[in-house]
Amino acid sequence: MVKTGLGGAVGLPETCLAKGRALSGRPMASTRPRPLSPHLTVWRWGPHMAVSILHRATGIALSFAGLGILAWWLFAIASGPDAYASFTKAATHPLGLVVLVGITWSFFQHLLSGIRHLVMDTGAAFELGINKTFAILTIIGSVLLTAAVWFYFMGVAK
Amino acid sequence: MSVGESSTPLGKVRGLGSAQHGGEHWLTERVTSIALLLLGTWLLASLLLLPKLDYRTLVEWLHAPSGAIPMTLFVIIGFKHALDGVKVTIDDYVHEEGPRFAWNTLLLFLAVGGGAIALYAIARIAFGAVA
């Protein structure tokens, strides 16, 4: 049932609500769009959704790029100084650095949103406010930690 | 296989889900994630605390048990966790049984193959085959 304030006009479709707004001269509280349940095409982006999809995306990035580079790195060390030199040449190339910074950020984002998932697995942090704050904190945390690690690496200039 | 009235809650959940492994796969993912929380922190701290990241330092680091053993654990548990995680993505998006089996098999081979390469490399360094 929809209250329009137009005297007994109950259950009118949305177009009539728009007319109600025009008639009144200023938006009436009752003409605001009614809240809708999330459904297949009825939803709005929020931090919780972004973090949820980021968890999967960073997990896939870590699985293929992260573990792939880890295996390559270990195999290069095991193959001798020359093989390791070609690894470091690729790794310190600007493009290689972009990939490594991306993996570092993926690592922290997946780690922090993973902790969030473990907390939620216990049934905690489902309240809207806490859930949203927690989601935002994982993004802020992953960016800050990535920056800290790379400033440290660059500062030490190994 | 029928799941009758007499089965326990655990018995009912076993064998269910798109992966046909019910709750075990889910639980394994959580347990490996906790292990990786510790091992990932160790790996990152090691990389930050090593005096240099040159060839000699890294060989010495992975030759010592204090480097080789956690790195072995990180590789085994990391590849297992990656396998479990990517499998969920495949099970979510590949709906037909044939292609799903094919993708999951390819994923399994990649994970086991990649893990074997990494473990071989660690063993080589740990057992002193690298000077």
Interface residues (C-beta under 8 A of the other chain):
Chain A: R56 G59 I60 L62 S63 L67 G68 L70 A71 L74 F75 I77 A78 S79 G80 P81 Y84 A85 F107 L111 G114 I115 L118 D121 V149 Y152 F153 K158
Chain B: R30 S33 I34 L37 G40 L44 L48 K52 L53 D54 Y55 L58 V59 L62 M71 V75 G78 F79 A82 G85 V86 T89 G114 G115 I117 A118 Y120 A121 I122 R124 I125 A129 V130
